[in-house]
Every structure is written in structure tokens, then in C-alpha cells.
Amino acid sequence: MKMLAHGIDLVEFGRLERLLERHQQRVLERVFTQREQADAQGLRNRLERLAGRFAAKEAVMKLIGIGWREGVAWTDIEVVNDALGRPVVNLSGRLKELACQRGIEQITLSITHTDRFAIASAVALAEGGLSM
């Protein structure tokens, strides 16, 4: 597999917490899929989980390189854990089309946290061809 692109993002918990305090339902529905919301519901570290997902979505958008335009929605990116607890990216809608157009076959993701921040790193991979 060849690396095509990389994206990284950092989210401060306090910033997301303030946003949720002011516009909780609107933010949750606009940014997170139903599954992401359910996965974080009731967790002791709910804010940490949501911040990591937020950072992951931003990192994915950076590696695709279009920003939040061209009909892309936050919920076109879903971050869930596999059976071993690793974060996995699922794309849908317009974003999935754009990723395919760019030759992206797989996105690997890593998320980590400190006591105040979540950081996510995303790498776009393809079987062959030219690197971006």
C-alpha cells in the first residue's frame, strides 16, 4: 500500500464542552452519527470520546483536501471502534465519492488524548499508483 495523504487535528476538550453547553442537540446531530452518539452515551469519558471523534473527522477532511464544501457533511465521516478497540473510519455520501475519485482505498486512523486535548492522525492509502 502507498501513502497518498496525511491529515492531523487537535481538539481542546474545553472548546468542545462550551459548544455542547450552548448547542448540545444541534451539535450532536450535525457532527456525530447516531452510532457515534450512542457509543459515547453514558461513558465516564464521554467528552474525551467525542473530542477524539471530532479531531478524527477534521483529520480525514484535511487528508482529502477539500474542506467542508462540495456537499460534504460531518456525518459523512463515522468513527467507530473495531472488535479490538481500534478506531475505524467509515465514509458515506459525497465524501465517499470524493475519496474514491482521489484513489483513496483505505484510511487508517490513530486517536490519543491528554488531560485537555484529543489528537487524531489519519493516513490515506491505496494499492498502487502515484502518491499525491
N, C-alpha and C positions, 0 to 999 in steps of 0.2 A: 504494500500500500504506500502511496505517496501522500505527503502532507501538501494540501492545497492552500490552506489559510489557517490563521490563528486569531482568536478573539479572547479578551480578558476583561473582567469588570470587577469593581469593588463597591460594596454597598455598606453604608453605615447603618447599624440597627436603629439608632435614634431617628434618622431621617424617615425610614420606613414606618417606624412606630408613630411618628407625628402624622404622617399621611393617613395611616389607618385610623387614628383617633378622629381625624376630621371627616374622612370619607370612606369608612370601612367597607360597606357593602359595595359601593361603586368601584372602589379599587380592587377588591377581591374578584368581582365579576368581570372586570375589564382586563385584569392582568393574569389571573390564575384560572386554570381549568377547574372543573368540578372535582376531578380526581386529585389535583394538587391541593385544593382547599380541604378535601376530605382527609388526605394523608397528613395534613398539618393539624387538623382539628383535635383538640384535647391534649396535644403534646405539651410537655413542660417547656420545651424549647421551640414553641410554635413560631415566634418571631424570627428566631435563628433559621428555621427551616424555610420560611417564606422569603427571607432576605437572600438565602443561598439560591433559591429558585429565581428570584428577581435578577440577581447577578448573572446567573446562568443564561437567562433569556437575553440579557444585554450582550453577553459574550458571544452568543450564537449570532445575533444580529450584526455584530462587528465583523465576525468572520465571513458572513455572507456579503457584507459590504454595501447594503442598500439603505440602512437606517429604517426608521418607522414610516415608510411611504410605500407606494406601489400596491396599496390594498392589503398590506400586512397587518395582522392583529397580534397582540401579545399572546393570545390563546392559540395561535398557530404553532407555538412552541410549548410543548409539555415536557416537564422534567419529572421523572418518576424513578424509583429505585428498583433494580433487578432483584432476583432472589438472593444475591449475595450482599445487597445493600449499596451497590454501586449506582451512581446517577446515570440515567439513560435519557437521551433526547429523542422525542417523537415529534416530527414535523407534520403539519397538515395545511390544507388550504393553499393560498397564494405563496406562502413561504416555501412549501414543499416543491411547488413548481419552479420557483426561482433557484432553489438549491440544486434541483435536477439539471436545470439549464446551465449551471456553473460546473457541472460534473461532480458534485459532491455526492458520494455514495454512503458515507458514514460520518457521524460526528461523535468524537469521544469527548468526555466531559469530566472535569475534576472540580469539586467544591470543597472549600475548607473555611473554618471560622476562627476568629479570636473572640475575646470577650466583647468587642464592639463592632466587628466587621465580618462580612462574608465576602469571599472572593471566589470567582469561578473562572476557569480556563477551559476554552473549547477549541478543538482542533478538527478541521475538515479533512477527510481522507478520500482517496479514490484509488482504484486498482492500478491505473497507469495514466499515460498522457502527460501533458506539460503541467508544471507547477504554476500556480497563479502568481 
